[in-house]
Amino acid sequence: MEASVTIQTRSGSYVVTAGTGIRKQVIKYLPKSYESIYIVSDQTVADLYLEDIKKQFASNQVDSYVVPSGEASKSIDQYYELITDALEKGLNRHSLVIALGGGVVGDLVGFFASTFMRGIDFVQMPTTILAHDSSVGGKVGINHALGKNLIGSFYPPVAVIYDVETLKSLPLREVRSGYAEVVKHGFLEGESFFRDVIRADLTKPLDERTLTKHLLQGIQVKAAVVERDERESYHRMFLNFGHTLGHALESELGYGTWTHGEAVAIGMLFALKVSQRTFRVDLPYEAYYEWIKTNGYPTVLPPLKAESLINKMKKDKKTKNKQIQMVLLKAVGHPVIQQMEEEFLYNQLKDFLGELVD
């Protein structure tokens, strides 16, 4: 099974192709030929798939670089080491960079490509479910000690090559992490997609056809939003549903303690609760809570202080005039940006933490 989605950007368009075994046909999906190829991966993925990509190019045409696995690689130090290695290996403006890995590799390599010699072409080759979201849309960047993704740019790839066969090697925790973003797209799209996604039983091996369908549906949701608002002036902020608290949790707990998707899953649960209180609406809070609990997402929090999380949330990129803005739902499929009154948000968060703290 192979399918594709075209993403339109201000600078042109690129194709997202998903299918089985397509990592072994990379050249087929490149928009043009390049003087040299530079593949960047992390240690875990490199051991599994790097040679599959390298052997498609002449040995004197391809180089590679491997970063440590994990969120810590989205750092200014790793970015600088990548720049140094690329310069030493003679990359130029006619080279292509391939980001082979999950969201960390994609974000780091995309940011590197956007700044190396003022910008060179790069291709996203996601190997995680989570990266179905991060590989599309052109947001690239690295973390700062004071917050996630605070250093970055908008820089679309020239292609996304998504081999779903690589997802078979994912540990269950990474499957859960990725499916949180698929569920997010369901919340943004509408009841039908949302209900279909939460039928997924992540405790069992995923059916390849269903997985491909869900991933492409999620990509289509994101593509529609990105094409409408590439630079995140309003509508693209909807894609941050669950991320205001999710990013704060990641930072507060220490990057890597929870996966991104685990934090976002709890962030969406909180956003649903706040949405219900704000708009006096009935949302599928219980159905969603039961799904994340059944599928092994962490639903018990360590003791956390609402004040500290609020301060972290104030550093969110959606914050305006020092007031936190959250993506809320008036209904499934009807997201809005809501400016939050701090005392109300603090009380909601304090109650929420009390319900989930062990």
N, C-alpha and C positions, 0 to 999 in steps of 0.2 A: 504494500500500500504506500502510495506517495501522493502528496497533495501540496499545494503552494498557496500563499497569500501575498499580494503585492502591497507594499507600504509606500504611500506617497508622502514626500517631504518637500520642504521649500527648495532644497538643492537637487531634487530629482526623485527617483524611486529605487527601491530595492525589493528583492523577492525573498520571502521566507519559505524554505522548502523543508517539509517534514516527511520522513519515510524510514524504511528499514534498510540498513546497510549502506546508506548513501555517503557515509564518511569515506568509503572506499572509491568514491567517484568525485572527489572535491573539484577537480579541474572542470568538470561538466557544469558546475554551478557558478564559476567565477565569471564576472562580467567582461574581463579582458585578460591579456597576458601581462606578466610582470617580470622585471629583471631578476628579482630575488624574492624568496619567501622566508618569512621569519615566524616560526610557530612558538607561541608561549602557552605553557600549560602548568598545572601544579603537579606535585610529585605523585599523588594518587592516580590522577587521570593519565599522566605521561606513561606510567608503567603499563597501563592497559591499552591505550589507543594512539600514542604519539607515532609509533612506527608505521601504523596504518596510513597516516597522513604523509609522513616524510617520504615513504618509498614511491609516492606518486610523482615526485619531482626529481630532477637530476641532482646528484649528490653535491655538485658544486653550485647549485642554485638555492639550496635550502639550509637554514640554520634553525636552531631551537634554543629555548631558554626555559628552565623549570624553576618555578617559585615554590616556596613552602605551602602546603595545603592549609587552608583556614583563613578566617576573616582578618587575621593579623597581617596578611600580605597586601591588604588594601591600605598601604601606608606610604608616607612620603619617602621613607628610606628605601622601600622596595621599588617604588617608582623611579627613584634616582639610579638605583642599581640597574634597572631595566634600560634606562636611557644610556648609561655607560656601556653596557654590553652591546646594545644595538650600534652605537657609534664605533666601538672596537671591531665589530663584525662587518662594518661598511654599508649598513643600510642607508638608503637614500630616498628621495621623493618618488622613485619609480619602483619601490619595494611594496610588498603586501605583508601585512601582519595578520596572523590567524590566532584568534583567542579560542583555545581548545580547553573547555572546562565549564565550571559552574559560574554563578553570578559574580563571585569574587574575581576570578580570572577575567571575565568579560568586562567588568567595570574598570579594573586596573589597566587592562590592555587597551580598552577603548580610550581611556584618558591619556595613556601613553601615545596612542596613534594620533589623537587630536592635537597633541602638542609637539610631537617629534618633527622637527623641521617645518613647523607651523601646520602640520597635518598631512598624514599619509593614509592610504586606503587600509581598511581592516575588515575582516570577516569574523562573524560570531559563529562558533561551533559549540552550541550548548551541550552539556553532558548531564544536566540535572533537570528535573521537572521545574524547579524554582526558576531556572534560567529561561523558561518559555516567556516569562514576564520581563526579566531584566535585559534579555538579548534584543528585544524589540523596542524601538522608540527613541534610541539614540542618547539616552541619559547615561553618562559615564562619569566615573569619579573615584575618589579615595576618601578614607575617613580621617578625621582629626580627633585628637584626644577629647575635645569638647563636644563632639557629635558625629553622627554618621553621615557620610556623603556630603560634607560641607565644602569639599574642594572638588570641582568638577566642571563639566561643560555639556553642551548638547552636540553630539557628533554621531550621526547615523553610520552604520556599517554599509558596505557595498553589497553584502549578502548575508543571510543567515541560513546555515546548513544544519538541520536538526535531525540527527540520526537517533530515532527512538530505541534502537537496539542497545545503545549505550546506557539506557536507563535501567536495563536488567541488572546491572552491576551495583545499583544504588542500595545502600542499607535502608532499612525501613524508616529510620529517623529522617533521612533525606527525602524519602517519598512523602512523608507527612509534611515536611517543610515546604515542598513544592506545591502540594495540593492545597495548602492554605491560600496561595495566590490564585489557583484555579477557582476555588470557592469565592474568593474576592471578585473575580470576574463574573461569577454567577450572581452575586449580590448586586453588581452594577448593571447586569444585562436584563434580568427579569426572573420571574418565578420558575419558568420552564427549565432554563439552564441551571439555576440554583438547585432545584429539586433533583435534577438528573445527576448533578455532581455529588450531592450528599448521599446518593445511593451507593457511591463507591465504597467498597470494603478494603481499606488500606492494609488490613492485617493479612491479606492473601496476595499472591502474585497478581499483578494487574493485567487484565486482558489488553493485548497490544492494540487492537482495533478501537476499543473504548478509550484507551489512553490517548491515542493519536487524535481521536475525535474531540476529546476534552481539551487537549493542548491547542488544536487549531481553532476551536471555538473561543478559547481564552485569548489567543493571538488576534483573532478577528475583532473581539471586543476592544482590545488595546489599540489595534490599528485604527479603528473608527474614532477613538478618542484622540489619538496622536495626530491624525490627519486634520482634525478639527482645531486642535490647539497644540502645536508642536512644542512651543516654548513655555508651556505651563502658566499661561496667563489666567486661566480659570478652569475650563473643563478638564484639562489634564490632571488637575489636582484631585479629581475623583479617584484616580488610580492609587491615591494614598489612603484609601479607606482602610482603617485599622492600623495605619502606620504611625499616627501621632503618638499613641501610647506604645505601640509596638517598638518603635525606635527608642523611646525613652526606657523601656524595659531592657532592651539589648544593652544600652549604655549603662544603666544602673546595675544590672547583674554582671556586667563585664562581657565584652564581645566574645562570642563563642560558647558562653555558658548555656544559653539557649540558641537554637538555630533561628534564623531570620523568620522562617515560617511559623515556628512555635510562638514567637513573640507577636507576630501579626495576628495569629489565630486568637490570642487573648485580646489583642487590640481591637479586633472586629467585634468580639463579644462585648467589650466595653462600649464600643460605638453603637451597637444595637441597643444597649440599655439606655444610653444617653439619648438616642434617637426617640425611643419610646417615651421617655420622660419629657423631652422637649416638644414633640409634636403630638403627643397623646394618641399614638398609633399602635397597632398590634403587629409586631414583626416576629419572624420565626426564631425567636431567641432560644426557646426550649429545644426545638428541633436541632438547631445548630449546636447548642451546648452538648446535647446527647451525642451528636456525631463526633465532635472533637474528643469527648470523653471516651467513647467506644473505640475510637481509633488511636488512642494512646497519646494524645497531645497533653502536655502538662496543664492540669486544671487546678493545681494547688500551688500557690505562690509562697515563696519564703517571706518573712516579715519585711515589708517595704513601707517607706514613709510617703504619704501622698504629697507632702510639700516638696520632697526631693524630685519626685516624678513630674510634678507640675513645672518645676524649674527646668527640667530636661525638655519638657514639651514646649516651653517657651522658646527653645532654640530650634524648633522645627521650622523648616523653610516656608511653611504656610503662615507662620506668625506675622501679623500685621499690626503696626502701631502698638507693639508689645502685648497684643492680645492674641490668645491662642485661637486658631481657626481649626475646626474639625470637619472631616467629611462625615455627614450623617445621612440617614435614609428616611425619606418620608414614606417610602414603600420600597419593596424589593424592585430594583430597576429604576428608582427615582432618587438618585443621590443629589445632595446639595452641600454647599460650603456654608458653614454656620460659625459666626463669631461667638465665642463662648465667654460668658461672664465668669470671672475667675472663682468667685465664692461658690457659685452653683457647681462648677466643674470640680472644685476641690471636694465638696460634699459628696458628689456622685462617685468620685474616685475613692474616697475614704470608705464609703459603703461597699463599693465593688471589691476593694482589697479585703475588707472584713469578711466578705462572703467566700473568698478564695484562699485566704491565708490559712495555713495549717495550724 
